[in-house]
Amino acid sequence: MLINSLGKSYGLLSGGCLEADLMRQAQKCWFKNESITICYDMQDESDIAWQLGIGCGGMVKVLLQPINIENNYHDLLTLKTHIDNRQLCYYQLSIDNPPNLNKVINKQPVQVEHQSSLIITVKPAPALIIFGGGLDAQPLIAMAHTLGWYSCLIDCRTSYARPAYFKQADQIINSNYATLNTTSNKQKLPKADAIVIMHHNIELDAKALDLIKSNPQLSSAHYIGLLGPQHRTKRVFDATQLSTKQLPVALANPIGLDLGGELPESIALAILAQAHAAVECKSAQALGVYQDTSTALHQPIELAINIKTHLAGDIANAS
């Protein structure tokens, strides 16, 4: 989280619970020109965390560091350059007081130089590649932009993927797919984390699958989804003469999670939620269901009554 002397900030450390107090603590950091460590202990009723009304039941330690020319702005300009160029790097953060200089490291160190340093892996934002620039791709681009993902829209048709309709796309490519595999054009494609194919055209879908298999920038994807029912997908694979085993990951088809809804926005949400889970290596399952233990004794009886009632109704309808 970045905080300036005007009280403006960028980023969050909590859900908004700690930020107001952190603004106040940041002023001490500037006035003293030294690092400050703050602890919010939600286990201790006398701690300020209770006064803030957080009550999450844990402990949070926050390191505040001044950023100025004396400490080379903690090498954040170099870090920004790596992020803008979509390059993986490592950030060595000193927690000494006074701190050693924070710095960007291109290669992961075998061991930390100082025991009081942390090595943070800084990855580029996930890259979403969309084949097919129809109108139903608009909400997908918009949601990816909200998530902070890098989005690249590809369509060889001149009347599709128009920049006027996809202002939030980071990159738009209107090229023949065969030319994207040439040496001069391979660098045009970002290294894909997730790929969505949605041409609504069997021949173009097949060409996109061929390109994914043969292009190293695309074959690194953690997620590949193809819009359309499975009987249509069989026709796509017949047209390309590929098998699903030749793809880098299992093909998501029908694409997306079963969230319901028919509008393009609902479909985009279902697609991006599934892609997000794949990129983050998560199950996309519900985290849990709250159980009210005070009524647990009554639930089995009520459930049995409901089952009995439904069975009676089903038997009546059948007869």
Secondary structure as UniProt FT lines:
FT   STRAND          2..3
FT   TURN            5..6
FT   STRAND          9..10
FT   HELIX           19..32
FT   STRAND          36..41
FT   TURN            42..43
FT   TURN            45..46
FT   HELIX           48..51
FT   TURN            52..53
FT   STRAND          59..64
FT   HELIX           69..75
FT   HELIX           76..84
FT   TURN            85..86
FT   STRAND          89..94
FT   STRAND          103..105
FT   TURN            115..116
FT   STRAND          117..122
FT   STRAND          127..131
FT   HELIX           135..137
FT   HELIX           138..147
FT   STRAND          150..154
FT   TURN            158..159
FT   HELIX           163..165
FT   TURN            167..168
FT   STRAND          171..173
FT   HELIX           177..181
FT   TURN            183..185
FT   HELIX           186..188
FT   STRAND          194..197
FT   HELIX           202..214
FT   TURN            216..220
FT   STRAND          223..226
FT   HELIX           230..240
FT   HELIX           244..246
FT   STRAND          251..252
FT   HELIX           264..279
FT   TURN            280..281
FT   HELIX           293..295
FT   TURN            296..298
FT   HELIX           299..318
//
